[in-house]
């Protein structure tokens, strides 16, 4: 009989049931009861009822080794696509839940001065989820990673303080970090701990004192903020301009093939058009140059798949023949 963390089990020789939270050794597991207490039991004295997993097609279950499951932790994982740094072309980001808690999460990255949510959802205990894949050339645009988590179980559990962490990770920090080999990943990964010490007791409940009550009684009404006239507001610029010349996108193009250059230019264009669609930008000027016309053809192919937009050659006076103006309706 194979047991895993998260399994709901019934006791063979007595009345009762619980959920496996961790392993003590190869023959003994800890079972969490409804009152929140953990009790060690021999595996042969337990009968599995069912495994509780959050149904999410994007989530992968983690086959945990004994040495790995002795402590609860939440990790932000960066997986290069090659074990040799010189041959890495892109990175994959994961949220890795190595704990017995279910997690409601959101993942955001910083875009200029604001954060943009890329993924959110629920992650079961001892599961991982893919967040984002980024080309190495664009890694410097993804240095701020914001992860927010709420922790819960579908039974009695010890409350945990919510997680809200912003990670700053650049090439220099990664070069000083140690790659870790883990059987859940094809290549060695960079692992950054977001939360651990789930068993530490922390005061997270707060009662209202007399001063709090007096302040509440003093509140007569909630005043709505007065609307400012449009003339006094700072009007957001609804026009954006991007230059896709390869010299503007990478530090050096000497080692790149024509195909790789085109791929980098298209990836940047797709990122910018999605940003405009998501943030209410009404006009995007794409400077692609003249060249052999291949880049412009590929851009137009992408635009034909998007509804409610129109496009045409940008102003010859300002850009010559090498730019396209896109209007988003």
N, C-alpha and C positions, 0 to 999 in steps of 0.2 A: 504494500500500500504506500503510495507516494503522497505526502502532505506538503502543502506550501502555505506561506503566509497569506492570510486573508480567507483561508478555508473556515467555514462554519462547521463545528464538530460537536458530536454528542458523546457523552462519557459511557464507556462500555459497562462498567461495574457499579455505576451510581446514577441518580437522576440529575439531569442538568445538561447545559450546553454552553458554548462560547465560541470565540474566534481566535485562531492562532495569530499571535502578534510577533513572535520571534522564536529563534531556536537557541536552546541552551547547549546542546551537543547533538550528535548524530542520532541519539535515541530519545531525546527529551525536548519538548517544546513548551513555551509559555502560552497559556490559554487565558484570554481576558473574559471575565464574567460580566453579567449585566450590571453589577454594581461597580464596575471599573477596576476591580482587583485582578492581578495576573497571578495565575497559579501554574507551577510546572507539572506536566503530565508526561508519562511515557507514551510514545507514539502508538504502541500496541494496545493501549487502553482507550484509544479514541476511534470514533467512526465518523468520517466526513459526511456532512449533510449536503452542502453545496458550496461552491466558490462564489463569493460576491465580487463582481467586477463591474465597473462603470462601462456601459456599452458605448464605445466610441471607435469608429472604424480607423481613425488616425492613430490610435494608441497601441503601443506594443507592450506585452507583458514581459517582465524581467525574470529570467531564471536566475535566482540568487544563489550564490555559493555560501557555505556556512560562515566563512570568515567575513563575508560582506554584510550579512543580515544581523549582526550582533548589535548594531547601533543604527538609530534612525537619523536620516539626513535628507536634505533637498539640495540638488546640485544644478548648476548651469553648466552645460557641456558644450565644448567646441571641438568638433571632429574635423581635422584636415583630411583631404582626399588622398594623401600619400604620407608614408612614414618618413620620407626624406624632405626636410623643409624646402630645399631648392626645387623640388618637383611638385610642390603643392600649387594647385590652380584654384581651388575653392574650399570653403569651410561650411560645415553644417552645424546649426545650433539646436540643442535639445534641452528640454526640462526633464530631469531625472528624479523621480520620486522614490527614494530608497527608504521609505517610512511605512508604518502600518496605518497611516491616516489617508483618507481621501482628500483631494485638493481641488478647490475652485481657484483658477488662476487667470491672470491676464499678462500678456507679454507685449512690451512696447519698445520702440527705439526712438532716439532723439533726432528730430528733423529741424535743423536750425535751432530756434529757442523753444519749440514745442515737442511733445512726445506723440507718436502715432502708434495706436494699438494694431499689432499685426496678427495676434492670435489670442483667443480666450476660450475657456471651456472647463471641463472637469477631468481630473487625472486620478485613476484608482491607485490604491496602495501597491507599491512595487511595480510601477509601470513607468514608461517613458513616452515622450511625445516630441515629434519633429516640429521645430518652430520656424526655421528660415535657412535658406541656402544662399551664400554670398560668394561671388567671385573674389579672388584674392586682390585683384586690382581695385575693387570697391570696398574692401574691408575697412579702410580708414574712414568710410562714411557711416560705419556701424560700430562706434566705440562706446556709446552709452546704451546700456540694456536695462530696462526697468521691468522687474518681476514682482507681481503682487499675488499673494496667496492667502486663502482661508482654509483652515484645517478642520476636518470633521470625520465622524464615523457614524454609520447607520445603527448605532446602539449607544449605550452609555459610554462616555469617554471623558478623559481629562482635557479641559479646555486649553487651547493653545493661543498665544498672542498672534494675530495676523502678521504676515510677512510683507514688507514693502522695501525692496532693495534696488538701488541703482548701481550697476556695475560699470566701471570704466576700464575697458580693455583695449589696448593698442598693440602694435607690433613689438614695441619694447617690453611691455609687460609680459607678453606671451613668450618672448625670447628668454625671459628670466624665470618662466614657469616650467614645471616638470611635466613631461608627457606621461600619461598613465595608460597601461595596457589593461583593457577590460573586455571580458568575453561578450558583452553586449554590443561592442563596436568593432568594425572591421580594422580600423587603424587606431593607434594610440591617440588619446584625447587629452585636452586640457579640461580639468574639472575644478570648478569654483564653488565652494560651499555657500549656500544661501541660508540654511538653517540646520542646526543640530541640537543636541541636548534636549530632546522632547520630554525627557523625564524630570528635568529640573523644575522645581516648584517656583512659580512666579505669581505675584499678586496681580490678577487681571480683572477682579470684580471690585467695584467701587460703590459705596453707599453714599447717598446724599446726606451732607451734614446740615446743621442749622443755617449756616451762611448760604449754602446752595439754595435751600428752601426759601429763604428771605429774598434772594435775588429773583427767583422764579415768580414769587408773589408780586414783586415790584414791576414786572413786565406787564404793561397794559395792552400793548398791541405790537405787532410786527410791522414796521413801516416799510412799504415797498420803495425801492430806489427810484428816484425821479428820473424820467427819461430825458436825456440830453437831446438837444436839437441836432439834426444831421449836420448842420453847418459847423457845429463845434466838435463833432466826432472826427476821428482820424479815419479817413476812407481807405479801406484796404485796396492795395493795387491788385487789380484782377488780370493783369497781363504778366506773362512770364516768358523769358527768353533763354534758350540753351544753345550752346555751341558744341557740335558733335565732332569737330576736328580732333583727331586722335591726340594731338599735342596738348589739348586742353583736358584730356581725360586720364592720361598716364604720364608718369615721369619720363619714361623712355620707351620708344617704339622699335628700337633697333632689333630686338629679338622676336618681334611679333610677325606672324604671317599675315597676308591680306585677309584670310578667313578669320583669324583671331581679332584683327582690328575691326572688321565688320561686326563680329559678335559683340565686342565691347561697346561699340557705338549703338547698336540696336538695344542692348540691355539698358544702357543709360536712357535712351529715348523712351522705352517702355516704362521705366521707373518714373520718368518725368510726366508722361501722359496720364499715368495712373494717379500720380500726386494731384494733377490738375483736376481730374474727374472727381477725386475724393474731397477736394478742398475748395470747390467753387470757383476755380480759376476759369475765366471766360475766353482768354486768348493765349495761345502758345506759339511763339516764333521759334522755329527749328532751323538753325544754321547748319547745313549739311555740306556745303560746298558744291562744286560742279563735278569734278572728277570724271569717272566713267558712268555716273548715273546710277550705279548699283545701290548705294545707300538710300537715295531718294526713292527708288522703286520699292525697296524693302519697307521703308517708312509708310509709303502709300498702301502697301499690302496690309500692314497692321491697321491703318486708319479705316480701311474698308470693312473691318470686322467690328467697328465701334459705332453704335447708334448715336443719333442726335449730335453729329458734328459735321462741319463742312471745312474744306481746305482748298487752298489755292496758292499760287506763287506769291511770296511776300513782296513788299515794295522794292522795285528795282533800284530806286534812288538810294535806299538805305542799305540794301543787302546784295545788289546785283542779281545774278541768276541762281545764287546758291542758297536760297532759303525758302521755307514753306510756312505759310500762316495758317494756323488751325483755330477755328472758332467752335466753342463748346456751347451748345444751346440748352 
